[in-house]
Amino acid sequence: MSIFTKPRSKLETSDIQQLLQDQAVENIRLEFKSQVPDKDETLKKLSSFANTFGGFMVIGAKANSADGRIEDLLGVDEQSG
């Protein structure tokens, strides 16, 4: 099942791992960030999702800079705020 069709409250780690298996590509509804973005960048991206079709920002996911295809799920250290 796609992360786009599953209720957000039902998403699990395996759903994110499925993105890696499927070699998902960044698009209008999906953004990969290898590091925690700063507040301004986060607000801009979430605002763009809110003004279109919704979407997901996956933090801790490395994407290929040439085609936006997910390459790895590195994770990030937990940060407050």
Secondary structure, DSSP 4 states (H G I P E B T S, - for coil): --TTTS-GGG--HHHHHHHHHTT-B-BTTEEEESSPPPHHHHHHHHHHHHTTT--EEEETEEE-TTT-BEEEE--------
